[in-house]
Amino acid sequence: MSLDWITPADRLRTLPPYVFARLDELKARAREQGLDLIDLGMGNPDGATPQPVVDAAKIALQDPANHGYPPFEGTASFRRAITNWYHRRYSVDLDPEAEALPLLGSKEGLTHLALAYINPGDLVLVPSPAYPAHFRGPLIAGARIHSLILKPENHWLIDVSAIPEAIAREAKILYFNYPSNPTAATAPREFFEEIVAFARHYEIILVHDLCYAELAFDGYQPTSLLEIPGAKEIGVEFHTLSKTYNMAGWRVGFVVGNRHIIQGLRTLKTNLDYGIFSALQSAAEKALQLPDVYLHEVQARYRTRRDFLIQGLGELGWSIPKTEATMYLWVPCPPGVGSTDFALSVLQQTGVVVTPGNAFGSGGEGYVRISLIAECDRLGEALQRFKQANICFQPQPVATSSD
Ligand SMILES: *Cc1c(COP(=O)(O)O)cnc(C)c1O
């Protein structure tokens, strides 16, 4: 029997091709050939979840009260832990009943927010490059995307003044993310003030993804959208426990901010899922209450790797400015080489996996993203292989992209 009639809905067919797929295929082939892969391609933290969090989960697992359906909107206790953490961290007060909602990881919420707010044909502003959920969520909802192309000469910040008036008037939502995946760019407080003023003027819902809230170095403190006066009237901010606490597999995140925006997401989610296993919410509470010394350890780990890799790449002729946050380096390809070709050739010649920048949208063309998710001995091995293979890291003027 022919199965031609089993066709996915248009909302799946409109998604751009998955750039990681070809890379995955080549990775599998390289592994079959016995090549020792060094995978710096994913955003998957390599460390263990802190022991106090694991211990809290074990205790919570033994409690039958946690074995039934969790409350839709998350446990009252986890919501309070979120708003307490938020107050401690940013001195902003939030109502745990209405201004905080636990999520099955922030990716889930970022995507579902689009389904909750976008009608087919609605216009959504999304930077390029961006974390894929920021444009794939709206595309699934049927949005028209207006890409805000980010440029190195603007330090990868959105240039609000370059958005045409007609586009700004029509836009319904703007997604953004600083410290940024993939560019590792950070945004000063004035940038947040500017974007809040823009969104208020044009009545656009602001969606900020602050998943690298704590992965910042050398004293740099990322700004929260909700620290900006007036932001809570038009915006929400997504957080995750995946990165800071090495909890990517647990699937715990949350959204905070405007109660009406959160209410729409909650209504959608009560029709889709039952929320997070209560025992995990109890463990997640513990994570948010960990003493700062834990944060300092995580930060030191990524900072050491950052310094090691930037120095090593510098010795190969590749000058990369020091990043203030995230677990990534955003690195220009050799002049005239596209990001997919470059990532594939690095993989074939050295067994080192890096992510082509165009996986994050056309604005990422000409760059690759390297994740700091291996210890320095493995990063050193990667550098050694780059050197041996004579991977062309020509010094080139900053602020040039090959496309
Ligand atoms: C890793 C990452 C996420 C995903 O977080 P989860 O909570 O694990 O779904 C969201 N946004 C950005 C920018 C990320 O890099």
The ligand as an SDF file (V2000), in Angstrom:
LIG
                    3D

 15 15  0  0  0  0  0  0  0  0999 V2000
   19.8190   26.0390   25.9740 C   0  0  0  0  0  0  0  0  0  0  0  0
   18.9080   27.1450   25.6250 C   0  0  0  0  0  0  0  0  0  0  0  0
   17.5390   27.0660   25.9240 C   0  0  0  0  0  0  0  0  0  0  0  0
   16.8950   25.7670   26.3240 C   0  0  0  0  0  0  0  0  0  0  0  0
   16.6620   25.6060   27.6020 O   0  0  0  0  0  0  0  0  0  0  0  0
   15.7650   24.4370   28.1540 P   0  0  0  0  0  0  0  0  0  0  0  0
   15.2400   25.0410   29.3920 O   0  0  0  0  0  0  0  0  0  0  0  0
   16.6750   23.2750   28.3990 O   0  0  0  0  0  0  0  0  0  0  0  0
   14.6790   24.1020   27.1860 O   0  0  0  0  0  0  0  0  0  0  0  0
   16.7370   28.1740   25.6770 C   0  0  0  0  0  0  0  0  0  0  0  0
   17.2490   29.2830   25.1200 N   0  0  0  0  0  0  0  0  0  0  0  0
   18.5390   29.3780   24.7990 C   0  0  0  0  0  0  0  0  0  0  0  0
   19.0450   30.6330   24.1800 C   0  0  0  0  0  0  0  0  0  0  0  0
   19.4060   28.3070   25.0320 C   0  0  0  0  0  0  0  0  0  0  0  0
   20.6940   28.4160   24.6820 O   0  0  0  0  0  0  0  0  0  0  0  0
  1  2  1  0
  2  3  1  0
  2 14  2  0
  3  4  1  0
  3 10  2  0
  4  5  1  0
  5  6  1  0
  6  7  2  0
  6  8  1  0
  6  9  1  0
 10 11  1  0
 11 12  2  0
 12 13  1  0
 12 14  1  0
 14 15  1  0
M  END
$$$$
